[in-house]
Amino acid sequence: MTDAPKATKFLGEIFAKVIMEDVISLTDIERLLQEPDGGDKPARCHALDDNLTSEVLGSMLESIRVERGDSAVDRAKSNLQCPQ
């Protein structure tokens, strides 16, 4: 993902489309992004580092905002679980 500068934007747009089409929920996307990346990393590591995850989520929310408006983004953000 780090070799392709637009990969996070592209991935965010894909996630936004599947969320808007009710194929998968935002909660499931969040879980996917926070899931440990196989067995080769310690359990505290995620599939994407925090910066990439933030970029993907930002791109996803921006895509939802463009397609459905600010109220849809507000609803989506209210469903996100922020780490404690």
WOTA-V617678 format. One line per field, one symbol per residue. ss: DSSP state (H for helix, E for strand, - for the rest). burial: # if it has 16 or more other ideal C-beta (glycine too) atoms within 10 Angstrom, else .. Layout:
BEGIN
ss: ???
burial: ???
END
This chain:
BEGIN
ss: ------HHHHHHHHHHHHHH-----HHHHHHHHH---------------HHHHHHHHHHHHHHHHHHH-HHHHHHHHHH-----
burial: .......##.###.##..#......#..##..#............#.#...##.###.###.###......##..#........
END
